[in-house]
Amino acid sequence: MKILNLNIAIFCILLLSGGAVSQDLESVKDLEGQWKFKIGDNLEWAETNYDDSQWDDIYVPDPWEDQGYHGYDGFAWYRTGFTIPEDARDKGLYLELGYIDDADEVYVNGKLIGHSGSFYPQFITAYSARRQYYIPKNFLKQNGKNVIAVRVLDTQLSGGIVNGDIRLLKEKIPFDPVIPMAGSWRFRTGNNENWKNTTDFNSNWNELHVPGFWEDAGYRNYDGDAWYGSQVEINQELAQKRLLLVLGRIDDYDKTYFNGTLIGQTGFLDYRNFARNTGSEYSAYRAYYIPSGIIHPGSINTITVHVYDRGGGGGIYQGPVGIITEEDFVRYWREKARMKREE
């Protein structure tokens, strides 16, 4: 009954906000311009203190073919630095990189914040995917220089950061989880209900960035069942609070487990009940209450999410993603409702 009552409260909050679940972002820093550039591939180039002073200068966004690298296909890296504007400090930020041809990995201060497409040996292009990656607060230097490094693979025609907006963004109303969970999760296709009890994500589970369509991470044209997994530590103090797991939007249906216990679902995943789905589940905002009795205080807790995609894009595709207190969650949605009324 507690879960039902909380879900009703969440539904009322969403109604007050007009049902809006998109993250309202505003630009805080333009990053278009000259970046450092080098062809080749070396993971050391992601490091914050790497000396790139001898690298070439190249304009972003624009294909590298139009800037002296005509006909070059293969790996290349971009690097640049930025400081955070005062009014954007101590907040989670987003890095927008427009469109990259073909696949990329993006690092901030040496930490991976996202990737689209897939490198060799299972190459998948993501040239048509708009890049917008969340940067966790704990990755950022609030009062110093931050370094962006972008690893790109191009296989033919135009290559690199080719067009679109290149900038830092912040949320107009920050979603402030106590445990941010955007980033690397474990992932596997197929379905086995026993996977809800997984505590050891072995080699059968691959890494996948959340949020983002799984098609953009190399699972092109895949429809059907898949599972996500992640683990978090919840300290004794936090475990005493009322917590929600927020998973943003999922395409199409999901069943979400916490330490093997079902805490919520949207839609029906089994074929016998498909007719009961409305067809709009992919746009529903996922926020599931975590009963305190299933939390392992001061220890590792496991989250597993069974997703079924009927076609098109699939997976946990839009944030925010994280664990948040009920108090902060309600405050967030009430503030969004207030802003909507004032528009």
Secondary structure, 3 states (H helix, E strand, C coil): CHHHHHHHHHHHHHHHCCCCCCCCEEEEEECCEEEEEEECCCHHHHCCCCCCCCCEEEEECCCHHHHCCCCCCEEEEEEEEECCCHHHCCCCEEEEEEEEECEEEEEECCEEEEEECECCCCCECCCCCEEEEEECHHHCCCCCCEEEEEEEEECCCCCEEEEEEEEEEEECCCCCCCEECCEEEEEEECCCHHHHHCCCCCCCCEEEEECCCHHHHCCCCCCEEEEEEEEEEECHHHHCCCEEEEEEEEECEEEEEECCEEEEEECCCCHHHHHHCCCCHHHCEEEEEECHHHCCCCEEEEEEEEEEECCCCCEEEECCCEEEEHHHHHHHHHHHHHHHHHC
